[in-house]
Amino acid sequence: MRSWLLVFPLFIPTGFSTIVTRDDEISKVIRVPFSKERAPGFKPSKRDNTRTALQKIDNKDFLFYANITLGTPGQNLRLHIDTGSSDIWVETPGSSICKDPGSCETGGKYDNTTSSTYSYVPGLFNISYVDGQFATGDYAKDTLQIGGVGVKDVQFGIAYEGTSQEGIFGIGFESRQSGVGRGEKQYPGLVSQMVDQKLINSRAYSIWLNDLNAAAGEILFGGIDTGKFKAPLTTIPLSRRTGMNHATDFIISLRGLSVSNANGDTQVLMNESRTVPALLDTGASFTYLPKDIAAQLTELVGAETRSEYKGPAVNCSKRSLQGTVNFDFMGTTIRVDVRDFIIDATDEPNKDNKVLCYFGIIGMAEGSVLTLGDTFLRSAYVVYDMDNEEISIGQTIFNSTSTNIMEIGSGPSAVPSVTRPSRVVTVLATGSIPNGVSFDASATSTDGVGGAGSGVNVSGSATISARAYLSTCLLAMLSVFIGSFTVFV
């Protein structure tokens, strides 16, 4: 799901990777490193002898991007990777938001008149988001190159009207394409086209977002990298809407949630009796939890809701707090350091302890599908398997330099190196929330967020903060009730 941000100009791509080696009979692996800043002599690495497409992801505090080319000759574009939506769309020089000189330069613009492989697709492209952002225009097909591989006849939207200068790289289920909700027939998405063109074996890909301060992560179409996570990698079936034969979203069951401090003391905030569905969404910057759970976590770190931030804010010095938030799924637990929920509120580095940060957990109304966004996903290695309607998830290894790519096959149990627990229930209840654990705040120089003597300085940051906070305002494009899902716990 796309959570919107009026994007800071993070970088302008200076080069795009090409295929280094290719053996059409055996090799279908493309390994192409991307980063925000590359040396002039940057060269992509060799392709491996497997059927996996690797694409590096540019990593910033709020959004993750893939550099692609579109058309023939290729036009350079930077698109926001979004597992919570299913349409790829791009900006064009003639659009209302890009026609002014200098606009849309960071994300790039696609000009269909200069591409020899462009074809028009009848129908109106029209996508909107819960905060009022939108894009409308035409559908088209063209050759899309990612990670050095050209994928032919990829359908996407060309935005002529809209509210963002950068396009979206939606790679969710085709049944969630914007037109399907209006009664239109779904079309083959990018991952399906990769399979049809024998670039990968099945509709599956893995994502490693990496550390908050890392320059890049990676997405592997058709493969996993065992060097990027700690075993085990646990496979969990996706939840389905009641009455539907297939999953439509990357939703799995969150069975419990707890916090642990530096001493290993643990407080359970939610247990199995309160199992709830949760969406894994790279398009959401923050993590959305039940209001009561979010309130307790906010209190534990000393965050407060401030009007100029439109949500929880915390003194950036609280990054020194030691502890983890533990997310329990079926057969595995993902631990997220408390500091990884504390996000810079401006695009400038914080040089002292007098700057407010966002606290990347937001409360949602009871009964909504929760969203585990980037503040959670950075700590998880996730395999999105659409063919088998499963998620495989493990604890990430930040900044790993180890690489061991394994091909995802086809058919059941296609993802290698996984464990597979399973149980099914359809009835959910609300559990109690015990008390008793506090984080050690002695390492911080200030307590709380504001007030006398806190040393907090908000002056000059409110405009930037409110603008950046737009990226967190998804609040349930998938606003459905827990009872409408069959969940696997």
SVG drawing of the C-alpha trace seen along z (x, -y; Angstrom):
<svg xmlns="http://www.w3.org/2000/svg" viewBox="-18 -28 55 57">
<polyline fill="none" stroke="black" stroke-width="0.4" points="0.0,0.0 1.4,-3.4 1.8,-5.6 2.3,-9.1 5.2,-11.5 6.0,-14.8 9.4,-13.4 12.7,-15.1 15.1,-15.1 17.1,-12.1 19.3,-11.5 19.4,-11.5 20.4,-8.2 23.6,-8.6 23.7,-5.2 21.8,-2.0 23.1,1.6 23.2,3.9 23.5,7.7 27.1,8.8 26.9,12.4 24.1,14.5 23.7,18.2 20.2,18.6 20.1,22.3 21.1,22.3 21.6,18.9 18.6,16.8 20.2,14.9 20.9,11.2 22.8,9.6 23.0,5.9 24.0,3.7 22.4,0.4 23.2,-2.3 22.4,-6.0 25.9,-7.0 28.2,-5.1 31.8,-5.7 32.4,-6.7 34.1,-3.3 31.1,-1.3 30.5,2.0 27.7,4.5 28.7,8.0 28.4,11.2 25.2,13.1 24.9,16.3 24.0,19.7 20.4,19.7 17.0,18.5 16.7,15.4 16.6,11.7 18.3,9.5 17.5,5.8 19.1,3.5 16.8,1.1 17.8,-2.4 17.2,-2.9 16.1,-6.2 14.4,-6.9 10.9,-6.7 10.8,-5.2 12.5,-2.4 13.2,-2.8 14.1,-0.6 15.9,-2.1 14.4,-0.8 14.4,-1.7 11.3,-1.8 10.9,-1.7 13.3,-1.4 15.7,-3.1 15.4,-2.8 14.3,-5.8 15.6,-6.0 13.0,-6.0 13.0,-5.7 9.9,-4.1 8.8,-3.5 8.6,0.3 5.2,1.2 4.1,4.7 0.7,3.3 -0.5,2.2 -0.5,3.9 -0.2,1.3 3.0,-0.1 2.6,-3.7 4.9,-6.5 5.0,-10.2 5.3,-11.8 6.6,-15.1 3.1,-16.3 1.4,-15.6 0.0,-18.4 2.5,-18.0 5.6,-17.5 5.2,-20.1 7.0,-22.8 10.7,-23.0 12.7,-21.1 9.8,-19.1 9.8,-15.3 13.5,-15.2 14.3,-12.9 11.9,-10.2 12.2,-10.6 9.6,-10.9 8.4,-8.4 7.8,-9.7 5.9,-7.2 6.5,-9.0 10.2,-8.2 9.8,-4.4 9.7,-2.1 8.2,0.7 5.3,-1.3 1.8,-0.2 -1.5,-1.8 -3.9,0.3 -7.6,-0.7 -9.0,-1.8 -8.7,-4.5 -5.9,-4.2 -7.2,-5.6 -5.8,-5.0 -6.5,-6.8 -5.3,-6.5 -7.0,-7.0 -5.4,-10.4 -6.8,-11.9 -3.7,-11.4 -4.4,-10.0 -3.1,-9.4 -5.1,-9.1 -4.2,-8.6 -3.8,-5.9 -2.7,-2.3 0.3,-1.3 2.6,1.6 6.4,1.4 9.6,3.2 10.7,2.7 14.3,3.4 15.1,4.2 18.3,5.7 19.7,5.9 16.8,8.0 14.3,6.8 10.7,7.8 8.5,7.3 4.9,6.1 4.7,5.0 1.4,3.1 1.5,-0.1 -0.2,-3.4 0.9,-6.7 -0.2,-9.5 -1.4,-12.8 -3.1,-14.1 -2.1,-13.4 -0.5,-14.6 3.0,-12.9 6.1,-13.6 7.2,-10.0 5.7,-6.8 4.9,-3.5 6.3,0.0 3.3,2.0 4.1,5.8 1.1,7.1 -1.5,9.6 -3.1,8.9 -6.6,9.1 -5.8,5.9 -5.1,3.9 -7.0,0.6 -9.2,1.5 -10.4,4.7 -12.4,2.9 -14.2,1.1 -15.2,4.3 -12.3,4.4 -10.4,7.5 -7.1,8.0 -4.0,8.0 -0.7,9.9 1.6,8.1 5.3,7.7 6.1,10.9 3.7,12.9 5.4,11.6 8.8,12.7 7.4,16.2 5.7,16.3 9.0,15.1 10.9,17.8 13.1,15.3 12.1,16.8 10.3,20.1 7.4,18.8 5.6,15.7 7.8,15.2 10.3,12.7 12.3,11.9 13.0,8.5 15.8,7.4 15.3,3.7 18.4,3.7 19.3,1.3 17.8,-2.2 21.1,-3.8 22.2,-1.5 22.6,-2.8 20.7,0.1 18.8,3.3 17.8,5.8 14.8,7.5 15.4,10.9 12.8,12.0 12.7,15.8 15.2,16.4 16.3,16.0 19.7,15.1 20.5,17.2 23.3,14.8 20.8,12.1 18.8,13.7 19.3,15.9 17.7,19.3 15.0,20.4 13.0,19.0 9.5,19.9 6.7,20.3 3.2,19.0 0.1,19.3 -1.6,16.1 -5.0,15.2 -7.9,15.1 -11.1,13.1 -14.0,15.2 -15.7,16.7 -12.8,16.3 -10.8,19.1 -7.5,17.2 -5.5,14.7 -5.6,11.1 -3.1,9.4 0.1,10.2 -1.7,10.7 -0.5,13.1 -1.5,13.8 0.2,11.8 -0.1,14.2 1.5,12.1 3.5,9.1 5.9,8.4 8.7,6.0 12.0,7.0 14.4,4.7 18.2,4.9 18.0,7.2 15.9,9.7 12.7,8.9 9.7,9.4 6.2,7.9 3.5,9.5 1.3,7.0 -0.7,9.4 -1.0,13.1 -2.4,15.9 -5.9,15.4 -5.9,12.1 -4.5,13.3 -5.0,10.6 -4.3,10.3 -1.4,8.0 -0.4,6.7 3.3,6.8 3.6,3.6 6.8,1.9 4.6,-1.1 3.9,-2.0 6.6,-3.8 5.4,-3.0 3.9,-0.1 0.2,-0.2 -0.9,1.7 -4.1,1.8 -4.6,-1.5 -4.1,-0.1 -0.8,1.7 0.5,-1.4 -0.3,-3.5 1.7,-1.3 4.7,-1.3 4.5,-5.1 4.4,-5.5 7.4,-3.1 9.7,-5.2 8.4,-8.5 6.8,-9.6 3.9,-12.0 1.4,-13.0 2.2,-16.5 -0.1,-18.5 2.7,-19.7 3.8,-16.1 0.3,-14.7 1.3,-11.7 3.8,-10.3 7.1,-12.2 10.0,-11.3 13.3,-12.9 15.9,-11.5 18.2,-10.8 15.9,-7.9 17.7,-5.9 20.0,-5.0 17.2,-2.9 18.1,0.8 15.3,3.2 13.2,5.0 9.7,5.2 8.9,8.9 6.4,9.9 5.2,13.5 4.0,15.3 3.3,18.9 6.5,20.7 8.8,17.6 9.5,14.3 10.9,11.2 12.7,8.9 12.9,5.2 15.2,2.9 13.3,0.1 15.8,-2.4 14.7,-1.2 11.2,-2.7 12.8,-6.2 13.0,-7.9 14.5,-11.2 11.8,-13.8 13.9,-15.9 16.3,-15.0 19.2,-16.5 21.2,-14.4 20.6,-15.0 23.7,-16.3 22.5,-16.7 19.8,-15.5 17.5,-18.5 15.7,-17.3 12.4,-15.4 12.0,-12.2 9.0,-10.3 8.1,-7.2 7.2,-4.8 4.2,-3.0 0.7,-4.3 -2.5,-3.1 -5.4,-1.7 -9.0,-1.1 -9.9,2.3 -11.1,4.6 -8.9,3.2 -6.3,5.1 -3.0,4.0 -0.1,3.0 3.5,3.9 5.4,1.3 9.0,0.4 9.8,-0.2 9.1,3.5 10.1,4.9 13.7,3.6 14.2,6.3 12.6,9.1 13.7,11.0 10.5,11.7 9.7,14.0 6.4,13.1 5.2,16.3 2.1,15.5 1.8,18.9 1.6,20.8 -0.1,17.9 2.5,18.0 5.0,15.7 8.3,17.0 9.9,14.8 13.1,14.7 15.2,12.4 17.3,10.1 21.0,9.7 21.8,6.0 24.5,4.9 25.4,8.5 28.2,8.9 27.5,12.7 25.7,13.8 24.3,17.3 21.5,17.1 19.2,20.0 16.6,20.4 12.9,20.5 11.5,23.4 7.9,24.0 5.0,25.8 4.3,26.5 7.2,26.0 9.1,24.0 10.9,21.8 14.1,23.5 15.4,23.7 12.2,23.1 10.2,24.6 6.4,25.1 4.2,25.0 0.5,25.0 -2.8,24.6 -6.1,22.9 -8.7,21.1 -11.4,18.6 -12.4,17.3 -10.5,14.5 -10.8,13.1 -9.3,10.2 -6.6,11.0 -5.6,9.1 -2.5,6.9 -0.3,7.4 2.1,4.7 5.5,4.7 8.5,4.0 10.1,0.6 13.0,-0.3 16.2,-1.6 16.2,-5.4 19.3,-6.1 21.4,-6.3 19.4,-9.2 20.1,-12.8 16.5,-13.9 13.2,-12.4 10.0,-12.6 9.5,-14.7 8.7,-18.2 8.1,-20.4 10.3,-22.5 13.9,-21.4 13.6,-18.8 15.9,-20.6 13.5,-19.9 13.7,-22.3 10.8,-22.1 11.4,-25.5 11.8,-25.3 11.0,-21.6 7.2,-21.6 6.7,-22.2 9.2,-19.5 7.7,-17.1 4.1,-17.6 5.2,-17.1 7.1,-13.9 4.4,-12.6 2.1,-12.3 4.0,-9.1 2.5,-7.4 -1.2,-8.2 -2.4,-5.0 -4.9,-3.9 -6.5,-1.1 -7.0,-1.1 -7.7,2.4 -10.0,1.3 -11.7,4.7 -12.8,6.4 -10.9,9.3 -14.0,11.4 -13.9,11.3 -10.7,13.3 -9.7,16.9 -6.5,16.6 -3.7,19.2 -2.3,19.2"/>
</svg>
